[in-house]
């Protein structure tokens, strides 16, 4: 995957979260890790898909409270955006991790819930 596609995917994830899950536009905190091909082991067919060597794992950690409908829309939106930057829709593996406001601190030693 090219550096341009990596940035495009990062932008796509953020834009999809804003569009589908009402995440504020300015709430963007992303980590991008790239691995050598032999350090990322993904079954090419698990889940009835056809993954290529460009497959990506996207883990999204966000506050709980999103509906199943929002999550389904997010998956569809991400797949469409991936296709828009030249990635195969089958190449996205998405995992959502939800937690509460007390589980975050955005700085100054304060819990997010105490903002």
Backbone atoms as SQL, in Angstrom:
CREATE TABLE atoms (id INTEGER PRIMARY KEY, chain TEXT, resi INTEGER, resn TEXT, atom TEXT, x REAL, y REAL, z REAL);
INSERT INTO atoms VALUES
  (1, 'A', 1, 'UNK', 'N', 0.856, -1.171, 0.000),
  (2, 'A', 1, 'UNK', 'CA', 0.000, 0.000, 0.000),
  (3, 'A', 1, 'UNK', 'C', 0.900, 1.231, 0.000),
  (4, 'A', 2, 'UNK', 'N', 0.597, 2.163, -0.865),
  (5, 'A', 2, 'UNK', 'CA', 1.408, 3.374, -0.975),
  (6, 'A', 2, 'UNK', 'C', 1.153, 4.301, 0.218),
  (7, 'A', 3, 'UNK', 'N', 2.080, 5.229, 0.441),
  (8, 'A', 3, 'UNK', 'CA', 1.916, 6.218, 1.514),
  (9, 'A', 3, 'UNK', 'C', 0.650, 7.043, 1.280),
  (10, 'A', 4, 'UNK', 'N', 0.341, 7.315, 0.025),
  (11, 'A', 4, 'UNK', 'CA', -0.866, 8.076, -0.304),
  (12, 'A', 4, 'UNK', 'C', -2.126, 7.285, 0.072),
  (13, 'A', 5, 'UNK', 'N', -2.116, 5.978, -0.168),
  (14, 'A', 5, 'UNK', 'CA', -3.257, 5.147, 0.214),
  (15, 'A', 5, 'UNK', 'C', -3.384, 5.045, 1.736),
  (16, 'A', 6, 'UNK', 'N', -2.260, 4.986, 2.435),
  (17, 'A', 6, 'UNK', 'CA', -2.300, 4.943, 3.900),
  (18, 'A', 6, 'UNK', 'C', -2.977, 6.207, 4.425),
  (19, 'A', 7, 'UNK', 'N', -2.565, 7.361, 3.919),
  (20, 'A', 7, 'UNK', 'CA', -3.181, 8.620, 4.354),
  (21, 'A', 7, 'UNK', 'C', -4.645, 8.669, 3.927),
  (22, 'A', 8, 'UNK', 'N', -4.934, 8.181, 2.730),
  (23, 'A', 8, 'UNK', 'CA', -6.318, 8.141, 2.263),
  (24, 'A', 8, 'UNK', 'C', -7.186, 7.261, 3.142),
  (25, 'A', 9, 'UNK', 'N', -6.640, 6.130, 3.579),
  (26, 'A', 9, 'UNK', 'CA', -7.400, 5.244, 4.463),
  (27, 'A', 9, 'UNK', 'C', -7.607, 5.894, 5.818),
  (28, 'A', 10, 'UNK', 'N', -6.591, 6.550, 6.348),
  (29, 'A', 10, 'UNK', 'CA', -6.737, 7.258, 7.627),
  (30, 'A', 10, 'UNK', 'C', -7.823, 8.334, 7.514),
  (31, 'A', 11, 'UNK', 'N', -7.802, 9.080, 6.429),
  (32, 'A', 11, 'UNK', 'CA', -8.837, 10.097, 6.198),
  (33, 'A', 11, 'UNK', 'C', -10.211, 9.443, 6.066),
  (34, 'A', 12, 'UNK', 'N', -10.276, 8.317, 5.356),
  (35, 'A', 12, 'UNK', 'CA', -11.551, 7.622, 5.162),
  (36, 'A', 12, 'UNK', 'C', -12.132, 7.146, 6.486),
  (37, 'A', 13, 'UNK', 'N', -11.288, 6.622, 7.354),
  (38, 'A', 13, 'UNK', 'CA', -11.768, 6.159, 8.670),
  (39, 'A', 13, 'UNK', 'C', -12.338, 7.332, 9.445),
  (40, 'A', 14, 'UNK', 'N', -11.606, 8.433, 9.488),
  (41, 'A', 14, 'UNK', 'CA', -12.110, 9.591, 10.236),
  (42, 'A', 14, 'UNK', 'C', -13.406, 10.134, 9.637),
  (43, 'A', 15, 'UNK', 'N', -13.427, 10.292, 8.330),
  (44, 'A', 15, 'UNK', 'CA', -14.624, 10.832, 7.675),
  (45, 'A', 15, 'UNK', 'C', -15.832, 9.920, 7.889),
  (46, 'A', 16, 'UNK', 'N', -15.620, 8.607, 7.865),
  (47, 'A', 16, 'UNK', 'CA', -16.719, 7.666, 8.095),
  (48, 'A', 16, 'UNK', 'C', -17.227, 7.761, 9.532),
  (49, 'A', 17, 'UNK', 'N', -16.318, 7.928, 10.484),
  (50, 'A', 17, 'UNK', 'CA', -16.750, 8.077, 11.882),
  (51, 'A', 17, 'UNK', 'C', -17.564, 9.351, 12.077),
  (52, 'A', 18, 'UNK', 'N', -17.134, 10.426, 11.442),
  (53, 'A', 18, 'UNK', 'CA', -17.887, 11.689, 11.525),
  (54, 'A', 18, 'UNK', 'C', -19.268, 11.512, 10.895),
  (55, 'A', 19, 'UNK', 'N', -19.307, 10.912, 9.716),
  (56, 'A', 19, 'UNK', 'CA', -20.559, 10.756, 8.967),
  (57, 'A', 19, 'UNK', 'C', -21.520, 9.763, 9.602),
  (58, 'A', 20, 'UNK', 'N', -21.012, 8.645, 10.060),
  (59, 'A', 20, 'UNK', 'CA', -21.882, 7.540, 10.480),
  (60, 'A', 20, 'UNK', 'C', -22.104, 7.453, 11.992),
  (61, 'A', 21, 'UNK', 'N', -21.179, 7.975, 12.761),
  (62, 'A', 21, 'UNK', 'CA', -21.244, 7.768, 14.216),
  (63, 'A', 21, 'UNK', 'C', -21.246, 9.075, 14.993),
  (64, 'A', 22, 'UNK', 'N', -21.448, 10.196, 14.302),
  (65, 'A', 22, 'UNK', 'CA', -21.537, 11.505, 14.951),
  (66, 'A', 22, 'UNK', 'C', -20.308, 11.855, 15.779),
  (67, 'A', 23, 'UNK', 'N', -19.142, 11.388, 15.341),
  (68, 'A', 23, 'UNK', 'CA', -17.894, 11.768, 15.995),
  (69, 'A', 23, 'UNK', 'C', -17.587, 13.209, 15.577),
  (70, 'A', 24, 'UNK', 'N', -17.222, 14.086, 16.522),
  (71, 'A', 24, 'UNK', 'CA', -16.906, 15.469, 16.149),
  (72, 'A', 24, 'UNK', 'C', -15.731, 15.540, 15.173),
  (73, 'A', 25, 'UNK', 'N', -15.790, 16.453, 14.241),
  (74, 'A', 25, 'UNK', 'CA', -14.757, 16.603, 13.213),
  (75, 'A', 25, 'UNK', 'C', -13.367, 16.736, 13.827),
  (76, 'A', 26, 'UNK', 'N', -13.239, 17.470, 14.913),
  (77, 'A', 26, 'UNK', 'CA', -11.933, 17.702, 15.522),
  (78, 'A', 26, 'UNK', 'C', -11.438, 16.564, 16.400),
  (79, 'A', 27, 'UNK', 'N', -12.242, 15.536, 16.572),
  (80, 'A', 27, 'UNK', 'CA', -11.884, 14.401, 17.430),
  (81, 'A', 27, 'UNK', 'C', -11.149, 13.365, 16.588),
  (82, 'A', 28, 'UNK', 'N', -9.901, 13.707, 16.267),
  (83, 'A', 28, 'UNK', 'CA', -9.111, 12.819, 15.401),
  (84, 'A', 28, 'UNK', 'C', -7.792, 12.483, 16.095),
  (85, 'A', 29, 'UNK', 'N', -7.682, 11.245, 16.503),
  (86, 'A', 29, 'UNK', 'CA', -6.475, 10.713, 17.123),
  (87, 'A', 29, 'UNK', 'C', -6.240, 9.354, 16.488),
  (88, 'A', 30, 'UNK', 'N', -5.224, 9.238, 15.660),
  (89, 'A', 30, 'UNK', 'CA', -4.999, 8.007, 14.913),
  (90, 'A', 30, 'UNK', 'C', -3.549, 7.544, 15.060),
  (91, 'A', 31, 'UNK', 'N', -3.396, 6.251, 15.157),
  (92, 'A', 31, 'UNK', 'CA', -2.086, 5.612, 15.115),
  (93, 'A', 31, 'UNK', 'C', -2.066, 4.728, 13.884),
  (94, 'A', 32, 'UNK', 'N', -1.025, 4.830, 13.101),
  (95, 'A', 32, 'UNK', 'CA', -0.893, 3.991, 11.915),
  (96, 'A', 32, 'UNK', 'C', 0.370, 3.159, 12.089),
  (97, 'A', 33, 'UNK', 'N', 0.201, 1.867, 12.040),
  (98, 'A', 33, 'UNK', 'CA', 1.330, 0.946, 12.126),
  (99, 'A', 33, 'UNK', 'C', 1.396, 0.155, 10.839),
  (100, 'A', 34, 'UNK', 'N', 2.589, 0.052, 10.295),
  (101, 'A', 34, 'UNK', 'CA', 2.777, -0.727, 9.071),
  (102, 'A', 34, 'UNK', 'C', 3.718, -1.878, 9.393),
  (103, 'A', 35, 'UNK', 'N', 3.430, -3.025, 8.810),
  (104, 'A', 35, 'UNK', 'CA', 4.192, -4.230, 9.085),
  (105, 'A', 35, 'UNK', 'C', 4.708, -4.824, 7.783),
  (106, 'A', 36, 'UNK', 'N', 5.829, -5.507, 7.885),
  (107, 'A', 36, 'UNK', 'CA', 6.320, -6.284, 6.752),
  (108, 'A', 36, 'UNK', 'C', 5.271, -7.353, 6.444),
  (109, 'A', 37, 'UNK', 'N', 5.182, -7.751, 5.208),
  (110, 'A', 37, 'UNK', 'CA', 4.160, -8.718, 4.796),
  (111, 'A', 37, 'UNK', 'C', 4.189, -9.995, 5.631),
  (112, 'A', 38, 'UNK', 'N', 5.366, -10.454, 6.006),
  (113, 'A', 38, 'UNK', 'CA', 5.434, -11.700, 6.782),
  (114, 'A', 38, 'UNK', 'C', 5.185, -11.487, 8.271),
  (115, 'A', 39, 'UNK', 'N', 4.910, -10.249, 8.699),
  (116, 'A', 39, 'UNK', 'CA', 4.584, -9.954, 10.093),
  (117, 'A', 39, 'UNK', 'C', 3.099, -9.676, 10.297),
  (118, 'A', 40, 'UNK', 'N', 2.324, -9.761, 9.247),
  (119, 'A', 40, 'UNK', 'CA', 0.875, -9.566, 9.315),
  (120, 'A', 40, 'UNK', 'C', 0.225, -10.807, 8.712),
  (121, 'A', 41, 'UNK', 'N', -0.327, -11.617, 9.575),
  (122, 'A', 41, 'UNK', 'CA', -0.871, -12.898, 9.135),
  (123, 'A', 41, 'UNK', 'C', -2.393, -12.819, 9.207),
  (124, 'A', 42, 'UNK', 'N', -3.022, -12.737, 8.048),
  (125, 'A', 42, 'UNK', 'CA', -4.477, -12.636, 7.939),
  (126, 'A', 42, 'UNK', 'C', -4.970, -13.724, 7.001),
  (127, 'A', 43, 'UNK', 'N', -5.910, -14.511, 7.470),
  (128, 'A', 43, 'UNK', 'CA', -6.475, -15.542, 6.604),
  (129, 'A', 43, 'UNK', 'C', -7.110, -14.863, 5.392),
  (130, 'A', 44, 'UNK', 'N', -6.745, -15.270, 4.193),
  (131, 'A', 44, 'UNK', 'CA', -7.249, -14.587, 3.001),
  (132, 'A', 44, 'UNK', 'C', -8.728, -14.833, 2.709),
  (133, 'A', 45, 'UNK', 'N', -9.329, -15.843, 3.345),
  (134, 'A', 45, 'UNK', 'CA', -10.715, -16.180, 3.005),
  (135, 'A', 45, 'UNK', 'C', -11.673, -16.220, 4.188),
  (136, 'A', 46, 'UNK', 'N', -11.181, -16.086, 5.412),
  (137, 'A', 46, 'UNK', 'CA', -12.067, -16.179, 6.568),
  (138, 'A', 46, 'UNK', 'C', -13.148, -15.105, 6.482),
  (139, 'A', 47, 'UNK', 'N', -14.388, -15.489, 6.749),
  (140, 'A', 47, 'UNK', 'CA', -15.519, -14.572, 6.664),
  (141, 'A', 47, 'UNK', 'C', -16.105, -14.484, 5.269),
  (142, 'A', 48, 'UNK', 'N', -15.788, -15.468, 4.429),
  (143, 'A', 48, 'UNK', 'CA', -16.308, -15.512, 3.053),
  (144, 'A', 48, 'UNK', 'C', -15.919, -14.287, 2.233),
  (145, 'A', 49, 'UNK', 'N', -14.662, -13.877, 2.356),
  (146, 'A', 49, 'UNK', 'CA', -14.129, -12.778, 1.555),
  (147, 'A', 49, 'UNK', 'C', -12.879, -13.259, 0.835),
  (148, 'A', 50, 'UNK', 'N', -12.348, -12.403, -0.013),
  (149, 'A', 50, 'UNK', 'CA', -11.125, -12.703, -0.763),
  (150, 'A', 50, 'UNK', 'C', -10.109, -11.584, -0.495),
  (151, 'A', 51, 'UNK', 'N', -9.344, -11.725, 0.591),
  (152, 'A', 51, 'UNK', 'CA', -8.357, -10.708, 0.942),
  (153, 'A', 51, 'UNK', 'C', -7.117, -10.839, 0.065),
  (154, 'A', 52, 'UNK', 'N', -6.525, -9.688, -0.239),
  (155, 'A', 52, 'UNK', 'CA', -5.268, -9.657, -0.981),
  (156, 'A', 52, 'UNK', 'C', -4.118, -9.395, -0.013),
  (157, 'A', 53, 'UNK', 'N', -2.930, -9.279, -0.551),
  (158, 'A', 53, 'UNK', 'CA', -1.755, -8.969, 0.262),
  (159, 'A', 53, 'UNK', 'C', -1.819, -7.553, 0.828),
  (160, 'A', 54, 'UNK', 'N', -2.736, -6.707, 0.345),
  (161, 'A', 54, 'UNK', 'CA', -2.894, -5.336, 0.841),
  (162, 'A', 54, 'UNK', 'C', -3.910, -5.230, 1.980),
  (163, 'A', 55, 'UNK', 'N', -4.360, -6.349, 2.530),
  (164, 'A', 55, 'UNK', 'CA', -5.373, -6.320, 3.591),
  (165, 'A', 55, 'UNK', 'C', -4.893, -5.491, 4.784),
  (166, 'A', 56, 'UNK', 'N', -5.850, -4.811, 5.427),
  (167, 'A', 56, 'UNK', 'CA', -5.573, -3.919, 6.557),
  (168, 'A', 56, 'UNK', 'C', -6.472, -4.286, 7.730),
  (169, 'A', 57, 'UNK', 'N', -5.949, -4.080, 8.922),
  (170, 'A', 57, 'UNK', 'CA', -6.741, -4.222, 10.135),
  (171, 'A', 57, 'UNK', 'C', -6.949, -2.820, 10.686),
  (172, 'A', 58, 'UNK', 'N', -8.205, -2.467, 10.881),
  (173, 'A', 58, 'UNK', 'CA', -8.552, -1.161, 11.438),
  (174, 'A', 58, 'UNK', 'C', -9.203, -1.411, 12.790),
  (175, 'A', 59, 'UNK', 'N', -8.601, -0.869, 13.839),
  (176, 'A', 59, 'UNK', 'CA', -9.191, -0.972, 15.176),
  (177, 'A', 59, 'UNK', 'C', -9.633, 0.421, 15.582),
  (178, 'A', 60, 'UNK', 'N', -10.892, 0.544, 15.936),
  (179, 'A', 60, 'UNK', 'CA', -11.462, 1.829, 16.329),
  (180, 'A', 60, 'UNK', 'C', -11.882, 1.725, 17.789),
  (181, 'A', 61, 'UNK', 'N', -11.324, 2.596, 18.615),
  (182, 'A', 61, 'UNK', 'CA', -11.708, 2.670, 20.021),
  (183, 'A', 61, 'UNK', 'C', -12.483, 3.964, 20.197),
  (184, 'A', 62, 'UNK', 'N', -13.724, 3.836, 20.682),
  (185, 'A', 62, 'UNK', 'CA', -14.532, 5.035, 20.874),
  (186, 'A', 62, 'UNK', 'C', -15.513, 4.850, 22.016),
  (187, 'A', 63, 'UNK', 'N', -16.150, 5.957, 22.404),
  (188, 'A', 63, 'UNK', 'CA', -17.099, 5.915, 23.518),
  (189, 'A', 63, 'UNK', 'C', -18.280, 5.019, 23.173),
  (190, 'A', 64, 'UNK', 'N', -18.758, 4.296, 24.157),
  (191, 'A', 64, 'UNK', 'CA', -19.909, 3.419, 23.956),
  (192, 'A', 64, 'UNK', 'C', -21.160, 4.242, 23.684),
  (193, 'A', 65, 'UNK', 'N', -22.158, 3.569, 23.152),
  (194, 'A', 65, 'UNK', 'CA', -23.429, 4.232, 22.905),
  (195, 'A', 65, 'UNK', 'C', -23.845, 4.258, 21.447),
  (196, 'A', 66, 'UNK', 'N', -23.022, 3.725, 20.562),
  (197, 'A', 66, 'UNK', 'CA', -23.395, 3.699, 19.150),
  (198, 'A', 66, 'UNK', 'C', -24.318, 2.509, 18.894),
  (199, 'A', 67, 'UNK', 'N', -25.284, 2.728, 18.048),
  (200, 'A', 67, 'UNK', 'CA', -26.260, 1.679, 17.765),
  (201, 'A', 67, 'UNK', 'C', -25.691, 0.663, 16.780),
  (202, 'A', 68, 'UNK', 'N', -26.331, -0.496, 16.725),
  (203, 'A', 68, 'UNK', 'CA', -25.936, -1.500, 15.744),
  (204, 'A', 68, 'UNK', 'C', -26.090, -0.953, 14.327),
  (205, 'A', 69, 'UNK', 'N', -27.127, -0.160, 14.096),
  (206, 'A', 69, 'UNK', 'CA', -27.340, 0.426, 12.767),
  (207, 'A', 69, 'UNK', 'C', -26.192, 1.362, 12.405),
  (208, 'A', 70, 'UNK', 'N', -25.718, 2.158, 13.346),
  (209, 'A', 70, 'UNK', 'CA', -24.589, 3.043, 13.082),
  (210, 'A', 70, 'UNK', 'C', -23.339, 2.239, 12.743),
  (211, 'A', 71, 'UNK', 'N', -23.123, 1.164, 13.474),
  (212, 'A', 71, 'UNK', 'CA', -21.937, 0.336, 13.233),
  (213, 'A', 71, 'UNK', 'C', -22.008, -0.322, 11.872),
  (214, 'A', 72, 'UNK', 'N', -23.161, -0.835, 11.492),
  (215, 'A', 72, 'UNK', 'CA', -23.314, -1.443, 10.165),
  (216, 'A', 72, 'UNK', 'C', -23.080, -0.405, 9.066),
  (217, 'A', 73, 'UNK', 'N', -23.613, 0.785, 9.269),
  (218, 'A', 73, 'UNK', 'CA', -23.421, 1.863, 8.291),
  (219, 'A', 73, 'UNK', 'C', -21.936, 2.226, 8.204),
  (220, 'A', 74, 'UNK', 'N', -21.266, 2.244, 9.340),
  (221, 'A', 74, 'UNK', 'CA', -19.838, 2.536, 9.366),
  (222, 'A', 74, 'UNK', 'C', -19.056, 1.518, 8.538),
  (223, 'A', 75, 'UNK', 'N', -19.344, 0.236, 8.712),
  (224, 'A', 75, 'UNK', 'CA', -18.643, -0.801, 7.952),
  (225, 'A', 75, 'UNK', 'C', -18.854, -0.609, 6.445),
  (226, 'A', 76, 'UNK', 'N', -20.109, -0.367, 6.051),
  (227, 'A', 76, 'UNK', 'CA', -20.411, -0.176, 4.625),
  (228, 'A', 76, 'UNK', 'C', -19.712, 1.075, 4.078),
  (229, 'A', 77, 'UNK', 'N', -19.761, 2.138, 4.853),
  (230, 'A', 77, 'UNK', 'CA', -19.153, 3.396, 4.433),
  (231, 'A', 77, 'UNK', 'C', -17.641, 3.236, 4.284),
  (232, 'A', 78, 'UNK', 'N', -17.013, 2.566, 5.243),
  (233, 'A', 78, 'UNK', 'CA', -15.573, 2.334, 5.168),
  (234, 'A', 78, 'UNK', 'C', -15.198, 1.528, 3.924),
  (235, 'A', 79, 'UNK', 'N', -15.981, 0.492, 3.635),
  (236, 'A', 79, 'UNK', 'CA', -15.710, -0.332, 2.454),
  (237, 'A', 79, 'UNK', 'C', -15.808, 0.511, 1.180),
  (238, 'A', 80, 'UNK', 'N', -16.822, 1.344, 1.097),
  (239, 'A', 80, 'UNK', 'CA', -16.994, 2.194, -0.086),
  (240, 'A', 80, 'UNK', 'C', -15.852, 3.197, -0.209),
  (241, 'A', 81, 'UNK', 'N', -15.454, 3.780, 0.898),
  (242, 'A', 81, 'UNK', 'CA', -14.353, 4.757, 0.868),
  (243, 'A', 81, 'UNK', 'C', -13.037, 4.073, 0.499),
  (244, 'A', 82, 'UNK', 'N', -12.838, 2.846, 0.985),
  (245, 'A', 82, 'UNK', 'CA', -11.629, 2.100, 0.635),
  (246, 'A', 82, 'UNK', 'C', -11.568, 1.872, -0.866),
  (247, 'A', 83, 'UNK', 'N', -12.691, 1.503, -1.446),
  (248, 'A', 83, 'UNK', 'CA', -12.747, 1.298, -2.893),
  (249, 'A', 83, 'UNK', 'C', -12.404, 2.593, -3.626),
  (250, 'A', 84, 'UNK', 'N', -12.810, 3.714, -3.045),
  (251, 'A', 84, 'UNK', 'CA', -12.534, 5.011, -3.658),
  (252, 'A', 84, 'UNK', 'C', -11.057, 5.381, -3.695),
  (253, 'A', 85, 'UNK', 'N', -10.242, 4.741, -2.852),
  (254, 'A', 85, 'UNK', 'CA', -8.805, 5.021, -2.874),
  (255, 'A', 85, 'UNK', 'C', -8.017, 3.851, -3.468),
  (256, 'A', 86, 'UNK', 'N', -8.736, 2.941, -4.108),
  (257, 'A', 86, 'UNK', 'CA', -8.079, 1.860, -4.818),
  (258, 'A', 86, 'UNK', 'C', -7.817, 0.597, -4.024),
  (259, 'A', 87, 'UNK', 'N', -8.448, 0.449, -2.869),
  (260, 'A', 87, 'UNK', 'CA', -8.315, -0.774, -2.076),
  (261, 'A', 87, 'UNK', 'C', -9.523, -1.668, -2.315),
  (262, 'A', 88, 'UNK', 'N', -9.310, -2.960, -2.199),
  (263, 'A', 88, 'UNK', 'CA', -10.426, -3.901, -2.322),
  (264, 'A', 88, 'UNK', 'C', -11.269, -3.841, -1.051),
  (265, 'A', 89, 'UNK', 'N', -12.576, -3.868, -1.215),
  (266, 'A', 89, 'UNK', 'CA', -13.466, -3.811, -0.050),
  (267, 'A', 89, 'UNK', 'C', -13.260, -4.997, 0.880),
  (268, 'A', 90, 'UNK', 'N', -12.863, -6.127, 0.328),
  (269, 'A', 90, 'UNK', 'CA', -12.598, -7.310, 1.153),
  (270, 'A', 90, 'UNK', 'C', -11.317, -7.172, 1.968),
  (271, 'A', 91, 'UNK', 'N', -10.522, -6.160, 1.710),
  (272, 'A', 91, 'UNK', 'CA', -9.238, -6.017, 2.383),
  (273, 'A', 91, 'UNK', 'C', -9.307, -5.253, 3.708),
  (274, 'A', 92, 'UNK', 'N', -10.503, -4.910, 4.151),
  (275, 'A', 92, 'UNK', 'CA', -10.633, -4.217, 5.435),
  (276, 'A', 92, 'UNK', 'C', -11.180, -5.164, 6.494),
  (277, 'A', 93, 'UNK', 'N', -10.428, -5.320, 7.553),
  (278, 'A', 93, 'UNK', 'CA', -10.891, -6.034, 8.741),
  (279, 'A', 93, 'UNK', 'C', -11.057, -4.955, 9.804),
  (280, 'A', 94, 'UNK', 'N', -12.276, -4.775, 10.309),
  (281, 'A', 94, 'UNK', 'CA', -12.568, -3.686, 11.245),
  (282, 'A', 94, 'UNK', 'C', -12.982, -4.271, 12.583),
  (283, 'A', 95, 'UNK', 'N', -12.363, -3.777, 13.638),
  (284, 'A', 95, 'UNK', 'CA', -12.743, -4.168, 14.996),
  (285, 'A', 95, 'UNK', 'C', -13.075, -2.927, 15.801),
  (286, 'A', 96, 'UNK', 'N', -14.230, -2.938, 16.444),
  (287, 'A', 96, 'UNK', 'CA', -14.644, -1.814, 17.284),
  (288, 'A', 96, 'UNK', 'C', -14.439, -2.163, 18.753),
  (289, 'A', 97, 'UNK', 'N', -13.891, -1.219, 19.504),
  (290, 'A', 97, 'UNK', 'CA', -13.696, -1.362, 20.938),
  (291, 'A', 97, 'UNK', 'C', -14.371, -0.160, 21.584),
  (292, 'A', 98, 'UNK', 'N', -15.354, -0.426, 22.432),
  (293, 'A', 98, 'UNK', 'CA', -16.077, 0.668, 23.081),
  (294, 'A', 98, 'UNK', 'C', -15.738, 0.717, 24.565),
  (295, 'A', 99, 'UNK', 'N', -15.717, 1.933, 25.092),
  (296, 'A', 99, 'UNK', 'CA', -15.535, 2.116, 26.526),
  (297, 'A', 99, 'UNK', 'C', -16.239, 3.400, 26.949),
  (298, 'A', 100, 'UNK', 'N', -16.130, 3.751, 28.224),
  (299, 'A', 100, 'UNK', 'CA', -16.834, 4.907, 28.754),
  (300, 'A', 100, 'UNK', 'C', -15.943, 6.131, 28.895),
  (301, 'A', 101, 'UNK', 'N', -16.553, 7.272, 29.169),
  (302, 'A', 101, 'UNK', 'CA', -15.828, 8.538, 29.291),
  (303, 'A', 101, 'UNK', 'C', -14.773, 8.485, 30.397),
  (304, 'A', 102, 'UNK', 'N', -15.005, 7.713, 31.446),
  (305, 'A', 102, 'UNK', 'CA', -14.031, 7.610, 32.533),
  (306, 'A', 102, 'UNK', 'C', -12.758, 6.907, 32.069),
  (307, 'A', 103, 'UNK', 'N', -12.810, 6.217, 30.958),
  (308, 'A', 103, 'UNK', 'CA', -11.661, 5.473, 30.445),
  (309, 'A', 103, 'UNK', 'C', -10.720, 6.328, 29.598),
  (310, 'A', 104, 'UNK', 'N', -10.986, 7.621, 29.512),
  (311, 'A', 104, 'UNK', 'CA', -10.182, 8.523, 28.687),
  (312, 'A', 104, 'UNK', 'C', -9.666, 9.698, 29.503),
  (313, 'A', 105, 'UNK', 'N', -8.459, 10.114, 29.201),
  (314, 'A', 105, 'UNK', 'CA', -7.917, 11.390, 29.651),
  (315, 'A', 105, 'UNK', 'C', -7.305, 12.040, 28.423),
  (316, 'A', 106, 'UNK', 'N', -7.677, 13.272, 28.157),
  (317, 'A', 106, 'UNK', 'CA', -7.159, 13.983, 26.991),
  (318, 'A', 106, 'UNK', 'C', -6.044, 14.950, 27.361),
  (319, 'A', 107, 'UNK', 'N', -5.618, 14.876, 28.615),
  (320, 'A', 107, 'UNK', 'CA', -4.509, 15.714, 29.054),
  (321, 'A', 107, 'UNK', 'C', -4.743, 16.333, 30.411),
  (322, 'A', 108, 'UNK', 'N', -3.713, 16.955, 30.927),
  (323, 'A', 108, 'UNK', 'CA', -3.748, 17.659, 32.216),
  (324, 'A', 108, 'UNK', 'C', -4.143, 16.767, 33.380),
  (325, 'A', 109, 'UNK', 'N', -4.014, 15.463, 33.241),
  (326, 'A', 109, 'UNK', 'CA', -4.316, 14.560, 34.342),
  (327, 'A', 109, 'UNK', 'C', -5.778, 14.488, 34.720),
  (328, 'A', 110, 'UNK', 'N', -6.667, 14.934, 33.829),
  (329, 'A', 110, 'UNK', 'CA', -8.108, 14.935, 34.107),
  (330, 'A', 110, 'UNK', 'C', -8.800, 13.848, 33.309),
  (331, 'A', 111, 'UNK', 'N', -9.763, 13.201, 33.959),
  (332, 'A', 111, 'UNK', 'CA', -10.608, 12.255, 33.235),
  (333, 'A', 111, 'UNK', 'C', -11.491, 13.033, 32.270),
  (334, 'A', 112, 'UNK', 'N', -11.738, 12.464, 31.115),
  (335, 'A', 112, 'UNK', 'CA', -12.577, 13.112, 30.112),
  (336, 'A', 112, 'UNK', 'C', -13.953, 13.452, 30.684),
  (337, 'A', 113, 'UNK', 'N', -14.441, 12.588, 31.550),
  (338, 'A', 113, 'UNK', 'CA', -15.766, 12.794, 32.148),
  (339, 'A', 113, 'UNK', 'C', -15.795, 14.053, 33.024),
  (340, 'A', 114, 'UNK', 'N', -14.629, 14.505, 33.487),
  (341, 'A', 114, 'UNK', 'CA', -14.526, 15.673, 34.365),
  (342, 'A', 114, 'UNK', 'C', -14.248, 16.966, 33.593),
  (343, 'A', 115, 'UNK', 'N', -14.395, 16.912, 32.275),
  (344, 'A', 115, 'UNK', 'CA', -14.040, 18.090, 31.462),
  (345, 'A', 115, 'UNK', 'C', -14.851, 19.306, 31.759);
